[in-house]
Amino acid sequence: MADDTVSVIIPAYNAAAYIVRTIDSALAQTHRPLEILVIDDGSKDRTAEIVAAMPPPVRLIRKENGGPASARNVGAREAKGTWLALLDADDIWQPGKLAAQLQLGSDPSVGLIHCLPDHRNTIVADELTFEMMWDQNWIINSSVLIRREAFESIGGFNEARELISVEDYNFWVQVAASPWRIVTCQQILVHYIRGIGISSNADRFMKASLFNVEDLGRKLHLPASVIQKKRNEIVFGFGLKALYERELPTARRLFWRAWVDAPSIRNGVHLVVSAMPERVLHLRRNAARLFDRSNHRRNAEDTGANGRPSDEAQLAYPAASITDRTKHRRADVTRIQRPMLVTTIDAEEDFDWTLPLSLASTDVTSMRSQHLAHRVFERYHVVPIYMVDHPIASQDEGRAPLKELLQGGHCEIGSQLHPWVTPPFVERVSPRNSYQGNLPLALEFAKIQALTGELENSFGAAPRIFRAGRYGVGPNTGSILRQLGYEADTSVVPLWNFGDQSGPDFRQFSSHPFWCDQEQTLLELPLSASLVGRGARLRPAFTSAAFSRASERVRLPSVISRLGLLERIKLTPEGIRIEEAKRLVRFMRAAGHVVFVLSYHSPSLEPGNTPYVRTQNDLETFLRWLEEFYDFFTGEIGGTCVGWRDVRTAVLPS
């Protein structure tokens, strides 16, 4: 039997509504399972009928209802694989889950490999010890790949009814206490479907948790003091939940129990708090929320972020930030002798910009027309960076033209995230969720990871420069990028504010490159944009008001622009006249800028896809704009067209 054979074990009880989706995620694995065993635990719906109709390697095993522990044990006894992969009937795996985990299993001392689910934001150690597991449960069932030999040495799951809902934790702790090693695959590879909340089953769950401690204490011969301390922590923890949910009689009973078992200041204070009238507790909670909101608002004003800093997320990924300016270091551009121009292209699907965003927007036909711009690029030695999104990378029609250009050395590949068309598809598609920075940290991480993997598979190398679709970076984006090995980002649009659409506010940013971390590993290359004109030195409060949404509705920006007082210009052929682009570069050059970033969208190369190119005439004007601008930049400005790595190399600390 090969060392990497995997038997998937799925306990199922009344799972007809979602079992096919779960099985499909197991069948879609890049490392194909030897078998998928679905153990029907006495279901009363059509679960068994649905599974029985599925072809091999899916196999149905039926049994009387006995709970998930007994179902998993039955599956393990029937399994033929060297590894047992546990999967709950309503969860979903990412396609590369098994392959990624098996890479960590070559050491025969590794007994259990788990990966990360998409509903948690906490850092997990690369290897879990008994002390870590005794402290808390770091593992969910659907993340586990366990060596059959390790499973059998522990004796499988404890099937006691009193353990239902914590039988998995009981087993993990026993593995951690054994000679077998538990290692972490540091990838988010499981979509976890949250079940019934603990609050509705608090008493049962607490009893199961206390039974678990006693059971483990007996099996592992733990000291009585260790057992007593853990019991007290469990009772206190459920007391906190009851207090938060304002179930005050329950909270008082639990805090009293905690106090009697272990008198301490903590237990005593909480006992007193639980005795307060509910209206007093409401006043305290409202005051705390007001204080918390005030701190968040102050942080947003200080950093220019979108106003929702996540303390949990910052603790999880503290390394870098694109939006928090207190973490930035200005890049040293003094070694750059000639002005540098980086050309970026948002390589994305064709969709109607006036309609709501849709997961079904996957048309990539406009990629066939990218060669039109390359006629201009070749004359000026431009090697553009295509910021490629998931629909482009995952379809031959989208990626084939880019692969041809890449093989000839005519382009570079970066990544661009459109959350609504990038797996995992967990969130509701909405304007707010189209800005990736509004997503939970785990989900944003999973989407960037999925996009990065798709690009690496399609083009043979992982991208190292990133752009957020709709420029929607958030408080966690920089740290996620650094975690995944990115070296540059180009998501900042200086002076633009997307706050009224729930996006980021870049009004306090300039176009100077900056490092997103103190270690100077992640470089931000903002799009080139500036205020131009006699009013460019006015106070920021005035200039922000001049270009607010309210001002735009009354066409104030166009009025002050015609008067020659103030223009807000960004470097793009989309909606910006060539005279404006030249004026922008001259103004920025006079102000000391030596790095420029130009950008446009790939669908603009076919008429009718974007508001900027509606007709063939518009397309010809668009291409002439590029020709004239590169001629201006390399001639009058004396600049050179470069790649993003050239800029990064030039500003790296010596």
NUZA-564056 format. One line per field, with one value per residue (C-alpha): y, x, z; chain; residue in one letter. Coordinates in steps of 0.5 Angstrom, whole numbers, plus 2048, in hexadecimal, padded with zeros to 3 digits. Example, Ala and Ser with C-alpha at 12.3 -4.5 7.8 and 13.67 -1.06 7.14 Angstrom:
residues 2
v [7F7	7FE]
u [819	81B]
w [810	80E]
unit [A	A]
code [a	s]
***
This chain:
residues 654
v [800	807	80C	811	80D	811	80F	814	813	817	816	818	819	81C	81F	81F	826	827	820	820	827	824	81E	822	826	81F	81D	823	822	823	81D	818	814	80C	80C	811	80D	810	80D	80E	80F	80D	813	814	818	816	816	80F	80F	814	811	80A	80D	810	80C	80A	80C	80E	808	808	805	805	804	806	80D	80D	814	816	813	80C	80E	810	80A	805	809	808	800	800	805	802	808	80A	810	812	819	81B	81F	821	821	828	82B	82C	82B	82F	82B	82B	829	821	823	829	824	81E	822	823	81B	819	818	812	815	81A	817	81C	822	827	82E	834	836	83C	83E	840	845	843	841	839	836	832	82C	82B	828	825	82C	830	82B	82A	832	832	82E	831	82C	82A	824	825	828	821	81C	817	811	80A	808	80E	80D	806	807	80C	807	80C	810	810	80E	810	814	819	81B	81D	824	823	81C	81F	823	81D	819	81F	820	818	819	81F	81B	815	814	816	81D	822	827	82D	82E	836	836	838	832	830	834	833	834	836	832	834	839	837	83B	837	831	834	82F	829	82C	82D	826	823	828	826	81E	81F	822	81C	817	81A	81A	813	810	815	814	81C	81F	821	828	829	826	82A	831	82F	82D	834	837	834	836	83D	83D	83B	840	846	843	844	84B	84D	84A	84D	847	849	844	83F	843	844	83D	83B	841	83F	838	83A	83E	838	834	839	840	845	84D	84B	846	84B	851	84D	84B	852	854	84F	851	858	85A	859	860	862	85D	860	867	864	860	866	86A	865	865	86C	86D	867	86B	871	86E	86A	871	874	86F	870	877	876	871	873	86C	86A	86A	863	861	85A	858	851	851	856	851	84B	84F	855	855	85A	85F	863	867	869	86E	86E	867	86A	86C	871	86D	871	873	877	871	872	876	876	877	86F	86E	867	865	861	85E	85B	854	853	850	854	856	85C	861	864	85D	85A	856	84E	848	846	84B	847	849	84A	84B	852	84F	84D	855	856	856	85D	860	85C	85F	866	862	85F	866	869	862	862	85B	85C	859	855	855	84F	84D	846	845	847	842	83C	83C	83B	840	845	843	840	847	849	842	844	84B	848	843	849	84D	852	853	851	84E	851	84F	853	851	851	84E	84D	848	845	83F	83D	840	841	848	84B	84F	856	85D	85D	856	858	85C	856	85A	859	851	84E	84D	845	846	84B	847	841	845	848	841	83E	843	843	83B	83C	841	83C	836	83A	83E	83A	83E	842	849	84E	854	855	85A	85A	85A	861	863	860	85E	85E	85E	856	856	858	853	84E	850	84F	848	846	848	84F	854	85A	85D	862	863	86A	870	876	87B	877	875	86F	86F	871	86A	867	867	86A	871	873	87B	87B	877	87A	876	875	86E	86B	865	862	85F	861	85B	85E	858	85A	860	864	867	86C	86E	875	87A	881	888	88D	894	89B	898	891	894	896	892	88B	88C	891	88C	886	88A	88D	885	882	87F	884	889	884	884	88C	88B	890	88C	88E	895	896	892	897	89D	89A	89A	892	88C	885	880	879	876	872	872	871	877	87B	880	87F	887	885	87F	883	889	884	881	888	88A	884	884	88B	889	884	87E	879	872	872	86D	86D	868	866	860	85B	85B	862	85F	85D	862	861	85E	864	86C	86E	86A	86A	86A	868	870	870	86A	86D	874	86F	86C	873	875	870	871	879	878	873	877	87D	879	877	87D	883	880	87C	876	86F	869	864	85E	85E	85A	860	865	860	85F	866	868	862	864	863]
u [800	803	805	800	7FA	7F4	7ED	7E8	7E3	7DD	7D8	7D1	7CA	7C4	7C9	7C5	7C5	7CD	7D0	7D1	7D5	7D9	7DB	7DC	7E2	7E5	7E5	7E8	7EE	7F5	7F7	7F1	7EF	7EF	7E8	7E3	7DF	7D8	7D6	7CE	7CD	7C5	7C3	7BB	7BC	7BF	7C6	7C7	7C3	7C7	7CE	7CC	7CB	7D2	7D8	7DE	7E3	7DC	7DA	7D4	7D4	7CE	7CD	7C8	7C9	7CE	7D1	7D7	7DD	7DA	7D9	7E0	7E2	7DE	7E1	7E8	7E7	7E5	7EA	7F0	7F4	7FB	7F8	7F1	7EE	7E8	7E3	7DC	7D6	7D5	7DC	7E0	7E7	7EB	7EE	7F5	7F4	7F6	7FC	7FF	7FE	801	808	808	807	80E	811	80E	80D	808	801	7FC	7FD	7F7	7F6	7F3	7EB	7E9	7E5	7EB	7EF	7F4	7FC	7FD	804	807	807	802	804	800	800	7FE	7F8	7F6	7F6	7F1	7EE	7F2	7EF	7E9	7E7	7E7	7EE	7F1	7F5	7F7	7FC	7F8	7FD	7FD	7F5	7F5	7FB	7F6	7F0	7EC	7E6	7E3	7DC	7D9	7D2	7D5	7DA	7D6	7D8	7DF	7E1	7E6	7EA	7EA	7EE	7F2	7F5	7F6	7FA	7FE	800	803	809	806	807	801	804	800	7FF	7FF	7FA	7F3	7F0	7E9	7E3	7DF	7D8	7D6	7D1	7CC	7CF	7D2	7CD	7C7	7CA	7CF	7CD	7CE	7D4	7D7	7D5	7D9	7DF	7DF	7DE	7E4	7E9	7E7	7E8	7EF	7F1	7F0	7F3	7F9	7FA	7FA	7FB	7F4	7F7	7F7	7F0	7ED	7F0	7EE	7E7	7E7	7E9	7E3	7DE	7E0	7E0	7D9	7D8	7DA	7D6	7D0	7D2	7D3	7CC	7C9	7C7	7C8	7C5	7CA	7D0	7CF	7CF	7D5	7D9	7D7	7D9	7E0	7E1	7DF	7E4	7EA	7E9	7EC	7EC	7EA	7E4	7E2	7E2	7DD	7D9	7D7	7D6	7D1	7CD	7CD	7C6	7C5	7C4	7CB	7CE	7CB	7CE	7D5	7D4	7D2	7D7	7DD	7DA	7DA	7E1	7E3	7E0	7E3	7EA	7E9	7E7	7ED	7F1	7EE	7EF	7F7	7F8	7F3	7F0	7E9	7E7	7E7	7ED	7ED	7F1	7F0	7F3	7F9	7FB	7FA	7FE	802	808	806	800	7FE	7F9	7FC	801	804	808	80A	811	813	817	81D	81D	824	828	823	826	821	819	816	80F	80C	806	800	7FA	7F4	7F3	7EC	7E6	7E1	7DB	7D6	7D8	7D1	7CE	7CF	7D5	7D4	7D7	7D5	7DA	7DF	7DF	7E7	7E6	7E9	7F0	7F1	7F2	7F8	7FD	7FA	7FD	804	805	806	80A	80F	811	812	815	80F	80E	808	805	7FF	7FB	7F7	7F1	7EE	7E9	7EF	7F4	7EF	7ED	7F1	7EE	7F0	7F7	7F9	7FB	7FF	803	805	807	80A	80E	811	813	80E	80A	80A	805	802	7FB	7F5	7F0	7E8	7E5	7DE	7E1	7E7	7E6	7E4	7DD	7DB	7D9	7D3	7D4	7D3	7D6	7D9	7DC	7DF	7E4	7E9	7EB	7E4	7E4	7E6	7EE	7ED	7E9	7ED	7F3	7F0	7EE	7F5	7F8	7F3	7F5	7FC	7FC	7F8	7FD	803	7FF	7FE	804	809	80B	808	806	80A	806	7FF	7F9	7F3	7ED	7E9	7EF	7EC	7F2	7F0	7F4	7F6	7F8	7FF	801	7FD	801	808	806	805	80B	809	80E	80A	803	800	7F9	7FA	7F6	7F9	7F4	7EE	7E8	7E4	7E1	7DA	7DA	7DD	7E4	7EB	7EC	7F3	7F2	7F8	7FD	802	805	80C	80D	80E	80F	809	80D	813	817	817	814	80E	80E	808	808	802	7FE	801	7FC	7FC	7F9	7FB	7FA	7FB	7F7	7FB	7FE	7F8	7F6	7F4	7ED	7EB	7EE	7EA	7E4	7E5	7E5	7E0	7DA	7D5	7DA	7DA	7D2	7D2	7D8	7DD	7E3	7E2	7E1	7E7	7EB	7E9	7EB	7F2	7F1	7F2	7F2	7F2	7F5	7F7	7FC	7F7	7F5	7EE	7EA	7F0	7F2	7F9	7FA	7F8	7FD	803	801	801	808	80B	808	80A	811	812	810	815	812	816	811	80B	806	801	7FB	7F5	7F0	7F1	7E9	7EB	7EE	7E8	7E2	7DC	7DF	7E1	7DE	7E4	7E4	7DD	7DF	7E5	7E6	7E7	7EC	7F0	7F0	7F2	7F8	7FA	7FA	7FF	804	804	805	80B	80E	80D	810	816	817	815	816	81C	819	819	814	816	813	811	817	81B	818	818	820	821	81E	820	825	82C]
w [800	7FE	804	801	800	804	806	807	80D	80D	812	810	814	810	80B	805	803	803	803	7FB	7FC	801	7FD	7F7	7FB	7FD	7F5	7F3	7F7	7F3	7F7	7F5	7FB	7FB	7FE	801	806	808	80E	80F	816	816	812	811	80B	804	806	805	7FE	7FB	7FD	7FB	7F4	7F3	7F0	7F2	7F6	7FA	7FF	803	80A	80E	816	81B	81E	823	823	81E	823	821	81A	819	81D	818	812	815	815	80E	80B	807	806	80A	80C	80F	80D	811	80E	811	80C	80C	80B	804	803	7FE	7F8	7FA	802	802	7FD	802	808	805	804	80C	80D	80A	812	815	81B	819	81B	819	814	815	811	812	811	80E	814	819	819	81E	81D	81E	820	81B	820	825	82C	832	836	830	82F	836	836	830	82A	824	81F	81C	819	812	812	814	810	815	814	815	81A	81E	81E	820	825	829	828	824	827	82E	82C	833	832	837	833	82C	82A	82D	82B	826	82B	82F	82A	828	82F	82F	829	82B	832	82E	82A	824	821	81F	81A	816	80F	80F	809	80A	806	80A	809	810	810	817	81B	820	825	82C	82F	82E	830	836	83B	837	834	83B	83E	838	839	841	83F	83A	83F	844	83E	83C	843	844	83E	83E	846	847	84D	851	851	84A	849	84E	84B	844	847	84A	844	840	845	845	83E	83D	843	83E	838	83D	83F	838	836	83C	83F	846	84A	847	847	84E	84F	84B	84E	855	853	851	857	85C	858	857	85B	857	856	84F	851	856	852	84D	852	854	84D	84C	852	84F	84C	845	843	846	842	83C	83E	83F	838	834	837	835	82E	82E	830	82B	825	827	827	820	81E	820	81D	817	817	819	813	80E	80E	80D	814	816	819	81C	822	821	81A	81C	821	81C	817	81A	814	80F	80E	807	80B	811	810	817	814	80E	80C	806	801	7FF	7F8	7F8	7F4	7EE	7E9	7E3	7E4	7E4	7E1	7E3	7DF	7E2	7DF	7E3	7DF	7E1	7DE	7DA	7DE	7DD	7E2	7E3	7E6	7EC	7ED	7EC	7ED	7E6	7E3	7E0	7D8	7D6	7CF	7CF	7D1	7C9	7C8	7CC	7C7	7C4	7CA	7C9	7C2	7C6	7CC	7C7	7C5	7CC	7CF	7D4	7D7	7DB	7E1	7E0	7E7	7E5	7E9	7EA	7E4	7DF	7E2	7E3	7DB	7D5	7D1	7D7	7D8	7D1	7CF	7D5	7D5	7CE	7D0	7D6	7D2	7CD	7D3	7D1	7D8	7DF	7E4	7EA	7EE	7EE	7F3	7F1	7F7	7F4	7EF	7F3	7F7	7FD	7FB	802	803	800	7FA	7FB	7FA	801	800	7FA	7FE	800	806	809	809	80F	810	80F	808	805	807	803	7FD	7FC	7FD	7F8	7F3	7F4	7F3	7ED	7EA	7EC	7E8	7E2	7E1	7E5	7EA	7F0	7EF	7F3	7F2	7F4	7F3	7F7	7F2	7F3	7F7	7FD	801	809	80F	80E	807	808	80D	809	803	807	80A	802	800	7FC	7FB	7F9	7F8	7F4	7F7	7F9	7F5	7F9	7FA	7F9	7FE	7FD	804	802	7FE	805	801	804	804	801	802	806	802	7FD	7F6	7FA	7FA	801	805	809	80E	813	810	809	805	802	7FE	7FC	7F5	7F5	7EF	7EC	7EE	7F1	7F2	7EC	7EC	7F0	7F5	7F6	7FD	800	807	806	809	803	7FE	801	801	7FA	7F7	7FC	7F9	7FB	7F7	7F1	7F1	7EF	7EB	7EF	7ED	7E6	7E7	7EB	7E6	7E0	7E5	7E5	7ED	7EE	7EB	7ED	7E8	7E8	7E3	7DE	7D7	7DA	7DB	7DB	7D5	7D2	7D4	7DB	7DC	7DA	7DE	7E4	7E3	7E2	7E8	7EC	7E9	7EB	7F2	7F2	7F0	7EC	7EC	7E8	7E8	7E2	7E2	7DE	7DD	7D8	7D5	7D3	7CD	7CA	7C9	7CD	7D3	7D7	7D8	7D5	7CE	7CB	7C4	7BF	7BF	7C6	7C6	7C0	7C5	7CB	7C7	7C5	7CC	7CE	7C8	7C9	7D1	7D0	7CB	7D0	7D6	7D3	7CF	7D2	7D9	7D8	7DB	7DA	7DA	7E0	7E3	7EB	7ED	7EA	7EF	7F5	7F3	7F3	7F9	7FD	803	802]
unit [A	A	A	A	A	A	A	A	A	A	A	A	A	A	A	A	A	A	A	A	A	A	A	A	A	A	A	A	A	A	A	A	A	A	A	A	A	A	A	A	A	A	A	A	A	A	A	A	A	A	A	A	A	A	A	A	A	A	A	A	A	A	A	A	A	A	A	A	A	A	A	A	A	A	A	A	A	A	A	A	A	A	A	A	A	A	A	A	A	A	A	A	A	A	A	A	A	A	A	A	A	A	A	A	A	A	A	A	A	A	A	A	A	A	A	A	A	A	A	A	A	A	A	A	A	A	A	A	A	A	A	A	A	A	A	A	A	A	A	A	A	A	A	A	A	A	A	A	A	A	A	A	A	A	A	A	A	A	A	A	A	A	A	A	A	A	A	A	A	A	A	A	A	A	A	A	A	A	A	A	A	A	A	A	A	A	A	A	A	A	A	A	A	A	A	A	A	A	A	A	A	A	A	A	A	A	A	A	A	A	A	A	A	A	A	A	A	A	A	A	A	A	A	A	A	A	A	A	A	A	A	A	A	A	A	A	A	A	A	A	A	A	A	A	A	A	A	A	A	A	A	A	A	A	A	A	A	A	A	A	A	A	A	A	A	A	A	A	A	A	A	A	A	A	A	A	A	A	A	A	A	A	A	A	A	A	A	A	A	A	A	A	A	A	A	A	A	A	A	A	A	A	A	A	A	A	A	A	A	A	A	A	A	A	A	A	A	A	A	A	A	A	A	A	A	A	A	A	A	A	A	A	A	A	A	A	A	A	A	A	A	A	A	A	A	A	A	A	A	A	A	A	A	A	A	A	A	A	A	A	A	A	A	A	A	A	A	A	A	A	A	A	A	A	A	A	A	A	A	A	A	A	A	A	A	A	A	A	A	A	A	A	A	A	A	A	A	A	A	A	A	A	A	A	A	A	A	A	A	A	A	A	A	A	A	A	A	A	A	A	A	A	A	A	A	A	A	A	A	A	A	A	A	A	A	A	A	A	A	A	A	A	A	A	A	A	A	A	A	A	A	A	A	A	A	A	A	A	A	A	A	A	A	A	A	A	A	A	A	A	A	A	A	A	A	A	A	A	A	A	A	A	A	A	A	A	A	A	A	A	A	A	A	A	A	A	A	A	A	A	A	A	A	A	A	A	A	A	A	A	A	A	A	A	A	A	A	A	A	A	A	A	A	A	A	A	A	A	A	A	A	A	A	A	A	A	A	A	A	A	A	A	A	A	A	A	A	A	A	A	A	A	A	A	A	A	A	A	A	A	A	A	A	A	A	A	A	A	A	A	A	A	A	A	A	A	A	A	A	A	A	A	A	A	A	A	A	A	A	A	A	A	A	A	A	A	A	A	A	A	A	A	A	A	A	A	A	A	A	A	A	A	A	A	A	A	A	A	A	A	A	A	A	A	A	A	A	A	A	A	A	A	A	A	A	A	A	A	A	A	A	A	A	A	A	A	A	A	A	A	A	A	A	A]
code [m	a	d	d	t	v	s	v	i	i	p	a	y	n	a	a	a	y	i	v	r	t	i	d	s	a	l	a	q	t	h	r	p	l	e	i	l	v	i	d	d	g	s	k	d	r	t	a	e	i	v	a	a	m	p	p	p	v	r	l	i	r	k	e	n	g	g	p	a	s	a	r	n	v	g	a	r	e	a	k	g	t	w	l	a	l	l	d	a	d	d	i	w	q	p	g	k	l	a	a	q	l	q	l	g	s	d	p	s	v	g	l	i	h	c	l	p	d	h	r	n	t	i	v	a	d	e	l	t	f	e	m	m	w	d	q	n	w	i	i	n	s	s	v	l	i	r	r	e	a	f	e	s	i	g	g	f	n	e	a	r	e	l	i	s	v	e	d	y	n	f	w	v	q	v	a	a	s	p	w	r	i	v	t	c	q	q	i	l	v	h	y	i	r	g	i	g	i	s	s	n	a	d	r	f	m	k	a	s	l	f	n	v	e	d	l	g	r	k	l	h	l	p	a	s	v	i	q	k	k	r	n	e	i	v	f	g	f	g	l	k	a	l	y	e	r	e	l	p	t	a	r	r	l	f	w	r	a	w	v	d	a	p	s	i	r	n	g	v	h	l	v	v	s	a	m	p	e	r	v	l	h	l	r	r	n	a	a	r	l	f	d	r	s	n	h	r	r	n	a	e	d	t	g	a	n	g	r	p	s	d	e	a	q	l	a	y	p	a	a	s	i	t	d	r	t	k	h	r	r	a	d	v	t	r	i	q	r	p	m	l	v	t	t	i	d	a	e	e	d	f	d	w	t	l	p	l	s	l	a	s	t	d	v	t	s	m	r	s	q	h	l	a	h	r	v	f	e	r	y	h	v	v	p	i	y	m	v	d	h	p	i	a	s	q	d	e	g	r	a	p	l	k	e	l	l	q	g	g	h	c	e	i	g	s	q	l	h	p	w	v	t	p	p	f	v	e	r	v	s	p	r	n	s	y	q	g	n	l	p	l	a	l	e	f	a	k	i	q	a	l	t	g	e	l	e	n	s	f	g	a	a	p	r	i	f	r	a	g	r	y	g	v	g	p	n	t	g	s	i	l	r	q	l	g	y	e	a	d	t	s	v	v	p	l	w	n	f	g	d	q	s	g	p	d	f	r	q	f	s	s	h	p	f	w	c	d	q	e	q	t	l	l	e	l	p	l	s	a	s	l	v	g	r	g	a	r	l	r	p	a	f	t	s	a	a	f	s	r	a	s	e	r	v	r	l	p	s	v	i	s	r	l	g	l	l	e	r	i	k	l	t	p	e	g	i	r	i	e	e	a	k	r	l	v	r	f	m	r	a	a	g	h	v	v	f	v	l	s	y	h	s	p	s	l	e	p	g	n	t	p	y	v	r	t	q	n	d	l	e	t	f	l	r	w	l	e	e	f	y	d	f	f	t	g	e	i	g	g	t	c	v	g	w	r	d	v	r	t	a	v	l	p	s]
***
